[in-house]
Amino acid sequence: MVVIVGISHQASALSVRERAAIQGDCLSQAYQHLMSSGIVTEVIWWVTCGRTECIAQGKPEALKQWFVEYFQLQDEPEGSIYTLTDRAAYTHWLKVACGLDSRIVGEPQILGQLKRAFEAAQQQQTLGEHLRFWTPIIIREAKRIRTHTGLTAAGTSLPNIIKTVAGRIFESVYTLRWLVVGTGELAQQQVSFLKKLGVQSIHLVGRHREKTRDLAQAFGAQWSMMSTLPQVLAETDVWVMTTSSTLPFVSQGLVERAQKSRHYRALLVADLAVPRDVETDVSSVQKVYVYTLEDLTALIAAQQHIQQSVLTAAHQQIQLSIEQHEQLYQVRGVQSVLVDFRETVDCWRDEVACWGQKQLEKGVDAETVLIQSLRRLSRHMVHGPTGILKQAARRQQTDLIDCMRMFLSAIRPKRQQKERTHADHRID
């Protein structure tokens, strides 16, 4: 059974989601711990700034209990941790991939995050037949639905809303000194946006030298390592924090010292990281304006005007897609049974042929060997089903008996079918 257990921005505060925002080594440990528990046979961890979801093939109640205990969410309200199974799980999965469950409806990043989650699960070797079948379908269908409904045009980017906020605080965003901390997808989007905007002063700070240097050079930005951060903070006007650090590293004291060097001019801090890079008490420093990811996405949501017809069309296509692919998966399951059936028949045929060949080598008459071989084959084919039918009769499993009748009707020789038809007519 496919099951999704998770928390999201819909019902959980940022401080709660930070506990489950696993990345890097912590993510690998979560994969290993869950797989070794025996609760699931397959799993994908889908972790974004707005949610942490465990998509698995396993036991729903046991998985939810593991999730709660692993992330220490025992004190959270019951409804904040959701559990979905089968069709409800597939529907939710596709809905999230389309960006319909995001605070920024139609956001483009969510689909890329699912692709990377799938790749991570492949590297961890935690995928089986079920998730290998469904994940590429969810990705492909989400892309198709977003394109066909126009949902992709609904998203408003985080870099653009940061620019809007900066425009409310400062006279001109073009002459500001911008600092971007981190080298991941959010950082790349921010630097690219600023470059296209025509901003002259962009400084990139990262932990990995080559990656930081290459990204900065690609957009003509200055760059330095994380060790220089205190100095760079004092020389910039807008900070965009995007790292995957598990703990905040921008403290109130660090900002106080930077502001003193800046003579307490206005400072905008956009903290896009989950968990947060900036301590909560930084907002109390004079002339410092801190916007978390929650704050910025709320501003975007307030500005969005998506036609109801677009949302309705997207939801309808999601339902239709899930129904169609559930049927496809069921047919796929039947195909494996058919292959098994054919291989079993071939095995009995080969065994009887081998027996007949040995009889011929002993000098037994060919006609006798043929008759005995055919009888031997029929006994092999009838023995197992006969036992199952007798058992079904004792247990009153009429569905199984009816299935056998249908099977016999399908394989019955034409001569026997005609005889039965004539007999039925005579009875009538």
Sine and cosine of phi, psi and omega as CSV:
sin_phi,cos_phi,sin_psi,cos_psi,sin_omega,cos_omega
0.00,0.00,0.78,-0.63,0.07,-1.00
-0.97,0.23,0.67,-0.75,-0.02,-1.00
-0.61,-0.79,0.64,-0.77,0.10,-1.00
-0.87,-0.49,0.82,-0.57,0.10,-0.99
-0.85,-0.53,0.74,-0.67,-0.04,-1.00
-0.18,-0.98,0.04,-1.00,0.13,-0.99
-0.75,-0.66,0.48,-0.88,0.00,-1.00
-0.53,-0.85,0.06,-1.00,0.00,-1.00
-0.90,0.43,-0.29,0.96,-0.03,-1.00
-0.90,0.44,-0.55,0.84,-0.09,-1.00
-0.70,-0.72,-0.05,1.00,-0.06,-1.00
-0.83,-0.55,0.68,-0.73,0.02,-1.00
-0.94,0.33,0.33,-0.94,0.00,-1.00
-0.85,0.52,-0.63,0.78,-0.02,-1.00
-0.89,0.46,-0.50,0.87,0.04,-1.00
-0.98,0.21,-0.70,0.71,-0.03,-1.00
-0.90,0.43,-0.48,0.88,0.02,-1.00
-0.88,0.48,-0.52,0.85,-0.01,-1.00
-0.92,0.39,-0.47,0.88,-0.05,-1.00
-0.96,-0.28,0.15,0.99,-0.04,-1.00
-0.99,0.11,0.96,0.29,-0.10,-1.00
-0.99,0.10,0.69,-0.73,0.02,-1.00
-0.61,-0.80,0.28,-0.96,0.12,-0.99
0.83,0.55,-0.77,-0.63,-0.03,-1.00
-0.89,0.46,-0.57,0.82,0.01,-1.00
-0.90,0.44,-0.59,0.81,0.03,-1.00
-0.92,0.38,-0.70,0.72,0.02,-1.00
-0.87,0.49,-0.65,0.76,0.02,-1.00
-0.90,0.43,-0.62,0.79,0.02,-1.00
-0.91,0.42,-0.66,0.75,0.07,-1.00
-0.85,0.53,-0.77,0.63,-0.08,-1.00
-0.91,0.42,-0.68,0.73,-0.04,-1.00
-0.90,0.43,-0.70,0.71,-0.04,-1.00
-0.93,0.36,-0.69,0.72,-0.01,-1.00
-0.90,0.44,-0.58,0.81,0.00,-1.00
-0.97,0.24,-0.23,0.97,-0.02,-1.00
-0.96,0.28,-0.37,0.93,-0.05,-1.00
0.99,0.13,0.05,1.00,-0.03,-1.00
-0.98,0.21,-0.54,0.84,-0.05,-1.00
-0.80,-0.60,0.37,-0.93,0.09,-1.00
-0.94,-0.33,-0.32,0.95,0.05,-1.00
-0.59,-0.81,0.48,-0.88,0.04,-1.00
-0.34,-0.94,0.59,-0.81,0.20,-0.98
-0.78,-0.62,0.78,-0.62,0.13,-0.99
-1.00,-0.08,0.84,-0.55,0.01,-1.00
-0.91,-0.41,0.98,-0.21,-0.11,-0.99
-0.89,-0.46,0.85,-0.52,0.05,-1.00
-0.76,-0.65,-0.03,-1.00,0.02,-1.00
-0.93,0.37,-0.34,0.94,-0.06,-1.00
-0.95,-0.31,-0.12,0.99,-0.07,-1.00
-0.31,-0.95,0.37,-0.93,0.22,-0.98
-0.75,-0.66,0.89,-0.46,-0.04,-1.00
-0.79,-0.61,0.64,-0.77,0.08,-1.00
-0.95,-0.31,0.93,-0.37,0.01,-1.00
-0.97,-0.22,0.88,-0.47,-0.17,-0.98
-0.56,-0.83,0.21,-0.98,0.17,-0.98
-0.93,-0.36,0.95,-0.31,-0.09,-1.00
0.02,-1.00,-0.45,-0.89,-0.11,-0.99
-0.99,-0.15,0.90,-0.43,-0.12,-0.99
-0.84,0.54,-0.80,0.60,-0.08,-1.00
-0.91,0.41,-0.68,0.73,0.00,-1.00
-0.91,0.42,-0.62,0.79,0.01,-1.00
-0.92,0.40,-0.66,0.75,0.02,-1.00
-0.89,0.45,-0.68,0.73,0.02,-1.00
-0.88,0.47,-0.67,0.74,0.04,-1.00
-0.88,0.48,-0.70,0.71,-0.02,-1.00
-0.86,0.52,-0.74,0.67,-0.02,-1.00
-0.88,0.47,-0.71,0.70,-0.04,-1.00
-0.95,0.32,-0.63,0.78,-0.06,-1.00
-0.91,0.42,-0.64,0.77,-0.02,-1.00
-0.99,-0.16,0.12,0.99,0.05,-1.00
0.82,0.58,0.84,0.54,-0.03,-1.00
-0.95,-0.33,0.40,0.91,-0.07,-1.00
-0.87,0.49,-0.48,0.88,-0.06,-1.00
-1.00,0.01,-0.02,1.00,-0.03,-1.00
-0.98,0.17,0.52,-0.86,0.02,-1.00
-0.84,0.54,0.54,-0.84,-0.07,-1.00
-0.82,0.57,-0.68,0.73,-0.08,-1.00
-0.95,0.30,-0.20,0.98,-0.06,-1.00
-0.98,0.21,-0.33,0.94,0.02,-1.00
-0.93,-0.37,0.92,-0.40,-0.13,-0.99
-0.98,-0.21,0.49,-0.87,0.05,-1.00
-0.76,-0.65,0.82,-0.57,-0.01,-1.00
-0.79,-0.62,0.59,-0.81,0.00,-1.00
-0.74,-0.67,0.39,-0.92,0.11,-0.99
0.76,0.65,-0.81,-0.59,-0.12,-0.99
-0.88,0.47,-0.62,0.78,0.04,-1.00
-0.88,0.48,-0.59,0.81,0.02,-1.00
-0.94,0.35,-0.71,0.70,0.02,-1.00
-0.87,0.49,-0.69,0.73,-0.03,-1.00
-0.89,0.46,-0.72,0.70,0.03,-1.00
-0.88,0.48,-0.70,0.72,-0.02,-1.00
-0.84,0.54,-0.75,0.66,-0.01,-1.00
-0.94,0.34,-0.60,0.80,0.03,-1.00
-0.88,0.47,-0.70,0.72,0.02,-1.00
-0.92,0.40,-0.67,0.74,-0.01,-1.00
-0.89,0.46,-0.50,0.87,0.04,-1.00
-0.97,0.23,-0.23,0.97,-0.04,-1.00
1.00,0.02,0.18,0.98,-0.03,-1.00
-0.97,0.22,-0.36,0.93,-0.02,-1.00
-0.99,-0.16,0.04,1.00,0.00,-1.00
-0.99,0.14,0.44,-0.90,0.08,-1.00
-0.90,0.43,-0.61,0.79,0.14,-0.99
-1.00,-0.06,0.99,-0.11,-0.10,-1.00
-0.89,0.46,0.78,-0.62,0.00,-1.00
1.00,0.08,0.21,0.98,-0.04,-1.00
-0.83,0.56,0.65,-0.76,-0.06,-1.00
-0.98,0.18,-0.36,0.93,-0.13,-0.99
-0.94,0.33,-0.48,0.88,-0.17,-0.99
-0.88,0.48,-0.60,0.80,-0.04,-1.00
-0.94,0.35,-0.64,0.77,0.07,-1.00
-0.90,0.44,-0.58,0.82,0.02,-1.00
-0.92,0.39,-0.58,0.82,0.06,-1.00
-0.93,0.37,-0.65,0.76,0.04,-1.00
-0.86,0.51,-0.68,0.73,-0.01,-1.00
-0.94,0.35,-0.55,0.83,0.06,-1.00
-0.90,0.43,-0.65,0.76,0.03,-1.00
-0.90,0.44,-0.68,0.73,0.02,-1.00
-0.91,0.42,-0.62,0.78,0.02,-1.00
-0.90,0.43,-0.66,0.75,0.03,-1.00
-0.91,0.42,-0.59,0.81,0.07,-1.00
-0.89,0.45,-0.67,0.74,0.01,-1.00
-0.91,0.41,-0.57,0.82,0.02,-1.00
-0.98,0.18,-0.15,0.99,0.00,-1.00
0.85,0.52,0.73,0.68,0.00,-1.00
-0.92,-0.40,0.28,0.96,0.00,-1.00
-0.98,-0.21,0.60,-0.80,0.10,-1.00
-0.84,-0.55,-0.24,-0.97,-0.06,-1.00
-0.85,0.52,-0.64,0.77,-0.11,-0.99
-0.92,0.38,-0.82,0.58,-0.05,-1.00
-0.96,0.29,-0.46,0.89,0.10,-0.99
-0.91,0.41,-0.53,0.85,0.04,-1.00
-0.97,0.25,-0.74,0.67,-0.18,-0.98
-0.99,0.17,-0.61,0.79,-0.12,-0.99
-0.88,0.47,-0.76,0.64,0.05,-1.00
-0.87,0.49,-0.54,0.84,0.03,-1.00
-0.92,0.39,-0.70,0.72,0.02,-1.00
-0.87,0.50,-0.70,0.72,-0.01,-1.00
-0.90,0.44,-0.74,0.67,-0.02,-1.00
-0.90,0.43,-0.70,0.72,-0.03,-1.00
-0.93,0.36,-0.59,0.81,0.04,-1.00
-0.89,0.45,-0.69,0.72,0.03,-1.00
-0.88,0.47,-0.69,0.73,-0.01,-1.00
-0.90,0.43,-0.72,0.69,-0.05,-1.00
-0.91,0.42,-0.67,0.74,0.02,-1.00
-0.87,0.49,-0.66,0.75,-0.03,-1.00
-0.95,0.32,-0.73,0.68,-0.10,-1.00
-0.94,0.34,-0.51,0.86,-0.03,-1.00
-1.00,-0.04,-0.20,0.98,-0.06,-1.00
0.99,0.12,0.23,0.97,-0.04,-1.00
-0.93,0.37,-0.44,0.90,-0.01,-1.00
-0.90,0.44,-0.48,0.88,-0.02,-1.00
-0.98,0.20,-0.15,0.99,-0.09,-1.00
-0.99,0.17,-0.40,0.91,-0.11,-0.99
-0.95,0.31,0.60,-0.80,0.11,-0.99
-0.89,-0.46,0.73,-0.68,-0.16,-0.99
-0.98,0.20,0.44,-0.90,0.08,-1.00
-0.90,0.43,-0.69,0.73,0.04,-1.00
-0.83,0.56,-0.60,0.80,-0.02,-1.00
-0.93,0.36,-0.64,0.77,-0.01,-1.00
-0.95,0.31,-0.52,0.85,0.08,-1.00
-0.91,0.42,-0.65,0.76,0.06,-1.00
-0.87,0.50,-0.67,0.74,0.00,-1.00
-0.88,0.47,-0.71,0.71,0.02,-1.00
-0.90,0.44,-0.68,0.73,0.02,-1.00
-0.87,0.49,-0.60,0.80,0.02,-1.00
-0.91,0.42,-0.42,0.91,0.04,-1.00
-0.98,0.18,-0.39,0.92,-0.08,-1.00
-0.99,-0.12,-0.64,0.77,-0.10,-1.00
-0.92,-0.39,0.32,-0.95,0.00,-1.00
-0.94,0.34,-0.64,0.77,-0.02,-1.00
-0.59,-0.81,0.76,-0.64,0.01,-1.00
-0.98,0.18,-0.30,0.95,-0.10,-1.00
-0.97,0.23,-0.47,0.88,-0.03,-1.00
-0.99,-0.11,0.01,1.00,0.00,-1.00
-0.96,0.28,0.41,-0.91,0.11,-0.99
-0.99,-0.12,0.91,-0.41,-0.10,-0.99
-0.98,-0.19,0.69,-0.73,0.07,-1.00
-0.88,-0.48,0.79,-0.62,0.09,-1.00
-0.88,-0.47,0.83,-0.55,-0.03,-1.00
-0.94,-0.33,0.88,-0.48,-0.04,-1.00
0.86,-0.52,0.29,-0.96,-0.04,-1.00
-0.73,-0.68,0.26,0.97,-0.02,-1.00
-0.99,0.14,-0.29,-0.96,-0.08,-1.00
-0.88,0.48,-0.70,0.72,-0.01,-1.00
-0.89,0.45,-0.65,0.76,0.02,-1.00
-0.90,0.43,-0.69,0.73,0.01,-1.00
-0.87,0.48,-0.68,0.74,0.03,-1.00
-0.89,0.45,-0.66,0.75,-0.04,-1.00
-0.92,0.39,-0.72,0.69,-0.01,-1.00
-0.90,0.43,-0.68,0.73,0.03,-1.00
-0.87,0.49,-0.69,0.73,0.00,-1.00
-0.89,0.46,-0.71,0.70,-0.03,-1.00
-0.90,0.43,-0.62,0.78,0.01,-1.00
-0.90,0.43,-0.71,0.70,0.02,-1.00
-0.91,0.42,-0.50,0.87,-0.01,-1.00
-0.95,0.30,-0.36,0.93,0.00,-1.00
1.00,-0.10,0.26,0.97,0.04,-1.00
-0.92,0.39,0.72,-0.70,-0.09,-1.00
-1.00,0.03,-0.58,0.82,-0.11,-0.99
-0.94,-0.33,0.98,-0.21,0.04,-1.00
-0.80,-0.60,0.81,-0.59,0.00,-1.00
-0.85,-0.53,0.79,-0.61,-0.01,-1.00
-0.94,-0.35,0.74,-0.67,0.03,-1.00
-0.84,-0.54,0.73,-0.68,0.00,-1.00
-0.54,-0.84,0.11,-0.99,-0.02,-1.00
-1.00,-0.02,-0.50,0.87,-0.07,-1.00
-0.98,-0.22,0.88,-0.48,-0.15,-0.99
-0.84,0.54,-0.82,0.57,-0.09,-1.00
-0.89,0.45,-0.70,0.72,-0.02,-1.00
-0.90,0.43,-0.67,0.75,0.01,-1.00
-0.90,0.43,-0.72,0.69,-0.01,-1.00
-0.88,0.47,-0.72,0.69,-0.06,-1.00
-0.90,0.43,-0.67,0.74,0.00,-1.00
-0.92,0.40,-0.68,0.73,0.00,-1.00
-0.90,0.44,-0.71,0.70,-0.02,-1.00
-0.91,0.42,-0.54,0.84,0.00,-1.00
-0.89,0.46,-0.45,0.89,-0.04,-1.00
-0.88,-0.48,0.21,0.98,0.05,-1.00
0.92,0.38,0.54,0.84,-0.03,-1.00
-0.98,-0.20,0.36,-0.93,0.16,-0.99
-0.97,0.24,0.35,-0.94,0.04,-1.00
-0.49,-0.87,0.38,-0.92,0.08,-1.00
-0.32,-0.95,0.17,-0.99,-0.03,-1.00
-1.00,0.05,0.22,-0.98,-0.08,-1.00
-0.88,0.48,-0.44,0.90,-0.01,-1.00
-0.90,0.44,-0.36,0.93,-0.02,-1.00
-1.00,-0.02,0.03,1.00,-0.13,-0.99
-0.81,0.59,-0.73,0.68,-0.02,-1.00
-0.81,0.59,-0.66,0.76,-0.01,-1.00
-0.94,0.35,-0.69,0.73,-0.04,-1.00
-0.91,0.41,-0.58,0.81,0.02,-1.00
-0.85,0.53,-0.62,0.78,-0.05,-1.00
-0.96,0.26,-0.20,0.98,-0.08,-1.00
-0.95,-0.32,0.10,0.99,-0.08,-1.00
-0.79,-0.61,0.31,-0.95,-0.09,-1.00
-0.95,-0.33,-0.46,0.89,0.01,-1.00
-0.77,-0.64,0.82,-0.57,0.03,-1.00
-0.94,-0.34,0.79,-0.61,0.09,-1.00
-0.90,-0.44,0.93,-0.37,-0.11,-0.99
-0.98,-0.18,0.80,-0.59,-0.12,-0.99
-0.66,-0.75,0.32,0.95,-0.14,-0.99
-0.98,0.21,0.15,-0.99,0.06,-1.00
-0.96,-0.27,0.45,0.90,0.02,-1.00
-0.88,0.48,0.63,-0.78,-0.01,-1.00
-0.99,0.15,-0.24,0.97,0.00,-1.00
-0.73,-0.68,0.51,-0.86,0.06,-1.00
-0.93,0.38,0.65,-0.76,-0.02,-1.00
-0.85,-0.53,-0.07,1.00,0.09,-1.00
-0.98,-0.17,0.98,-0.20,-0.10,-1.00
-1.00,-0.07,0.19,-0.98,0.03,-1.00
-0.88,0.47,-0.66,0.75,0.00,-1.00
-0.89,0.46,-0.66,0.75,0.01,-1.00
-0.89,0.46,-0.65,0.76,-0.01,-1.00
-0.96,0.29,-0.61,0.79,0.05,-1.00
-0.85,0.53,-0.70,0.72,-0.01,-1.00
-0.92,0.39,-0.64,0.77,0.03,-1.00
-0.90,0.43,-0.67,0.74,0.00,-1.00
-0.92,0.39,-0.57,0.82,0.05,-1.00
-0.89,0.45,-0.67,0.74,0.04,-1.00
-0.92,0.39,-0.49,0.87,-0.02,-1.00
-1.00,0.02,0.06,1.00,-0.02,-1.00
0.86,0.51,0.56,0.83,0.10,-0.99
0.83,0.55,0.63,0.78,0.17,-0.99
-0.96,0.27,0.30,-0.96,-0.03,-1.00
-0.86,0.51,0.64,-0.77,-0.02,-1.00
-0.69,-0.72,0.78,-0.62,0.05,-1.00
-0.96,-0.27,0.78,-0.62,0.04,-1.00
-0.86,-0.51,0.91,-0.41,0.05,-1.00
-0.96,-0.26,0.96,-0.29,-0.05,-1.00
-0.99,-0.14,0.99,-0.16,-0.03,-1.00
-1.00,-0.03,-0.05,1.00,-0.12,-0.99
-0.99,0.15,0.57,-0.82,0.16,-0.99
-0.70,-0.71,0.93,-0.38,0.00,1.00
-0.89,0.46,0.32,-0.95,-0.10,-1.00
-0.93,0.38,0.56,-0.83,0.07,-1.00
-1.00,0.03,-0.33,0.94,-0.13,-0.99
-0.92,-0.39,0.77,-0.64,0.03,-1.00
-0.91,0.42,0.52,-0.85,-0.12,-0.99
-0.90,0.43,-0.50,0.87,-0.06,-1.00
-0.98,0.17,-0.01,1.00,0.04,-1.00
-0.89,0.46,-0.52,0.85,-0.03,-1.00
-0.90,0.44,-0.24,0.97,0.01,-1.00
-0.99,0.11,-0.16,0.99,0.01,-1.00
-0.95,0.31,0.62,-0.79,-0.08,-1.00
-0.85,0.52,0.74,-0.67,0.09,-1.00
0.90,0.43,0.38,0.92,0.04,-1.00
-0.95,-0.31,0.81,-0.59,-0.01,-1.00
-0.93,-0.37,0.95,-0.31,-0.06,-1.00
-0.98,-0.20,0.79,-0.61,0.08,-1.00
-0.85,-0.53,0.87,-0.50,0.07,-1.00
-0.99,0.11,0.11,-0.99,0.06,-1.00
-0.87,0.50,-0.62,0.79,0.04,-1.00
-0.86,0.51,-0.72,0.70,-0.02,-1.00
-0.88,0.47,-0.70,0.72,-0.07,-1.00
-0.94,0.34,-0.67,0.74,0.02,-1.00
-0.92,0.38,-0.51,0.86,0.06,-1.00
-0.91,0.42,-0.63,0.78,0.04,-1.00
-0.90,0.43,-0.66,0.75,0.02,-1.00
-0.90,0.43,-0.71,0.71,-0.02,-1.00
-0.86,0.51,-0.61,0.79,0.00,-1.00
-0.93,0.38,-0.44,0.90,-0.03,-1.00
-1.00,-0.02,-0.26,0.96,-0.08,-1.00
-0.96,0.28,0.67,-0.74,0.08,-1.00
-0.74,-0.68,1.00,0.01,-0.03,-1.00
-0.98,-0.18,0.77,-0.64,0.00,-1.00
-0.89,0.46,0.66,-0.75,0.00,-1.00
-0.87,0.49,-0.53,0.85,0.00,-1.00
-0.89,0.46,-0.57,0.82,0.03,-1.00
-0.92,0.40,-0.71,0.70,0.00,-1.00
-0.91,0.42,-0.68,0.74,0.00,-1.00
-0.89,0.47,-0.71,0.71,0.00,-1.00
-0.89,0.46,-0.63,0.77,0.00,-1.00
-0.91,0.42,-0.71,0.71,0.00,-1.00
-0.90,0.44,-0.65,0.76,0.02,-1.00
-0.90,0.44,-0.68,0.73,-0.01,-1.00
-0.93,0.37,-0.53,0.85,0.06,-1.00
-0.90,0.44,-0.75,0.66,0.00,-1.00
-0.87,0.49,-0.72,0.70,-0.02,-1.00
-0.90,0.44,-0.67,0.75,-0.01,-1.00
-0.89,0.45,-0.69,0.72,-0.01,-1.00
-0.90,0.44,-0.68,0.73,0.03,-1.00
-0.86,0.50,-0.72,0.70,-0.03,-1.00
-0.90,0.43,-0.67,0.75,-0.07,-1.00
-0.98,0.18,-0.41,0.91,0.16,-0.99
-0.89,0.45,-0.69,0.73,0.04,-1.00
-0.89,0.46,-0.66,0.75,0.02,-1.00
-0.88,0.47,-0.65,0.76,0.00,-1.00
-0.92,0.39,-0.62,0.78,0.02,-1.00
-0.90,0.43,-0.69,0.73,0.04,-1.00
-0.88,0.47,-0.63,0.78,0.02,-1.00
-0.88,0.48,-0.60,0.80,0.04,-1.00
-0.92,0.40,-0.63,0.77,0.02,-1.00
-0.91,0.42,-0.60,0.80,-0.02,-1.00
-0.86,0.50,-0.61,0.79,0.03,-1.00
-0.92,0.39,-0.56,0.83,0.06,-1.00
-0.92,0.39,-0.66,0.75,0.01,-1.00
-0.89,0.47,-0.68,0.74,0.03,-1.00
-0.88,0.48,-0.69,0.72,0.01,-1.00
-0.89,0.46,-0.66,0.75,0.01,-1.00
-0.88,0.47,-0.73,0.68,-0.01,-1.00
-0.90,0.44,-0.66,0.75,-0.01,-1.00
-0.91,0.42,-0.59,0.81,0.03,-1.00
-0.91,0.41,-0.70,0.71,0.03,-1.00
-0.88,0.48,-0.70,0.71,0.01,-1.00
-0.89,0.46,-0.58,0.81,0.00,-1.00
-0.90,0.43,-0.71,0.71,0.03,-1.00
-0.90,0.43,-0.64,0.76,0.02,-1.00
-0.87,0.49,-0.72,0.69,-0.02,-1.00
-0.91,0.42,-0.61,0.79,-0.01,-1.00
-0.92,0.40,-0.68,0.73,0.01,-1.00
-0.92,0.39,-0.62,0.78,0.04,-1.00
-0.89,0.46,-0.63,0.77,0.02,-1.00
-0.91,0.42,-0.67,0.75,0.03,-1.00
-0.89,0.45,-0.69,0.73,0.00,-1.00
-0.89,0.45,-0.62,0.79,0.01,-1.00
-0.89,0.45,-0.65,0.76,0.02,-1.00
-0.91,0.42,-0.61,0.79,0.02,-1.00
-0.91,0.42,-0.64,0.77,0.03,-1.00
-0.90,0.44,-0.63,0.77,0.02,-1.00
-0.90,0.43,-0.44,0.90,0.03,-1.00
-0.99,0.16,-0.13,0.99,0.04,-1.00
0.99,-0.12,0.19,0.98,0.03,-1.00
-0.94,0.34,0.62,-0.78,-0.01,-1.00
-0.83,0.56,0.67,-0.74,-0.07,-1.00
-0.87,0.49,-0.66,0.75,-0.01,-1.00
-0.90,0.43,-0.64,0.77,0.03,-1.00
-0.91,0.42,-0.68,0.73,0.02,-1.00
-0.88,0.47,-0.66,0.75,0.01,-1.00
-0.87,0.50,-0.75,0.66,-0.03,-1.00
-0.89,0.45,-0.72,0.70,-0.02,-1.00
-0.91,0.41,-0.61,0.79,0.01,-1.00
-0.90,0.44,-0.69,0.73,0.01,-1.00
-0.90,0.43,-0.66,0.75,0.04,-1.00
-0.90,0.44,-0.65,0.76,0.02,-1.00
-0.88,0.47,-0.68,0.74,0.02,-1.00
-0.90,0.44,-0.69,0.72,-0.02,-1.00
-0.90,0.43,-0.62,0.79,0.04,-1.00
-0.89,0.46,-0.70,0.71,0.02,-1.00
-0.86,0.51,-0.69,0.72,-0.07,-1.00
-0.95,0.32,-0.48,0.88,-0.09,-1.00
-1.00,-0.01,-0.49,0.87,-0.16,-0.99
-0.84,0.54,-0.80,0.60,-0.05,-1.00
-0.89,0.46,-0.79,0.61,0.03,-1.00
-0.86,0.52,-0.56,0.83,0.01,-1.00
-0.88,0.47,-0.69,0.73,0.02,-1.00
-0.90,0.44,-0.64,0.76,0.00,-1.00
-0.92,0.40,-0.65,0.76,0.00,-1.00
-0.91,0.42,-0.66,0.75,0.03,-1.00
-0.89,0.46,-0.68,0.73,0.03,-1.00
-0.90,0.44,-0.66,0.75,0.02,-1.00
-0.89,0.46,-0.61,0.79,0.02,-1.00
-0.91,0.42,-0.66,0.75,0.01,-1.00
-0.91,0.42,-0.58,0.82,-0.03,-1.00
-1.00,-0.01,0.00,1.00,-0.02,-1.00
0.84,0.54,0.68,0.74,0.04,-1.00
-1.00,0.02,0.97,0.24,-0.10,-1.00
-0.90,0.43,-0.52,0.85,0.02,-1.00
-0.88,0.48,-0.66,0.75,0.00,-1.00
-0.92,0.39,-0.64,0.77,0.02,-1.00
-0.91,0.41,-0.66,0.75,0.03,-1.00
-0.89,0.45,-0.62,0.78,0.04,-1.00
-0.88,0.47,-0.63,0.78,0.03,-1.00
-0.91,0.41,-0.62,0.78,0.05,-1.00
-0.87,0.50,-0.70,0.72,0.02,-1.00
-0.89,0.45,-0.66,0.75,0.01,-1.00
-0.88,0.47,-0.71,0.70,0.00,-1.00
-0.90,0.43,-0.62,0.78,0.01,-1.00
-0.89,0.45,-0.56,0.83,-0.04,-1.00
-0.96,0.27,-0.52,0.85,-0.08,-1.00
-0.97,-0.25,-0.01,1.00,-0.06,-1.00
-0.91,0.42,0.70,-0.71,0.04,-1.00
-0.86,0.50,0.50,-0.87,-0.05,-1.00
-0.86,0.50,-0.62,0.79,-0.01,-1.00
-0.87,0.49,-0.68,0.73,0.00,-1.00
-0.93,0.36,-0.58,0.81,0.04,-1.00
-0.89,0.46,-0.68,0.73,0.01,-1.00
-0.90,0.43,-0.67,0.74,0.01,-1.00
-0.88,0.47,-0.66,0.75,0.01,-1.00
-0.92,0.39,-0.62,0.79,0.02,-1.00
-0.90,0.44,-0.71,0.71,0.03,-1.00
-0.89,0.46,-0.65,0.76,0.01,-1.00
-0.90,0.44,-0.65,0.76,0.03,-1.00
-0.89,0.45,-0.63,0.77,0.03,-1.00
-0.90,0.44,-0.66,0.75,-0.02,-1.00
-0.90,0.43,-0.60,0.80,0.03,-1.00
-0.91,0.42,-0.68,0.74,0.02,-1.00
-0.89,0.46,0.00,0.00,0.00,0.00
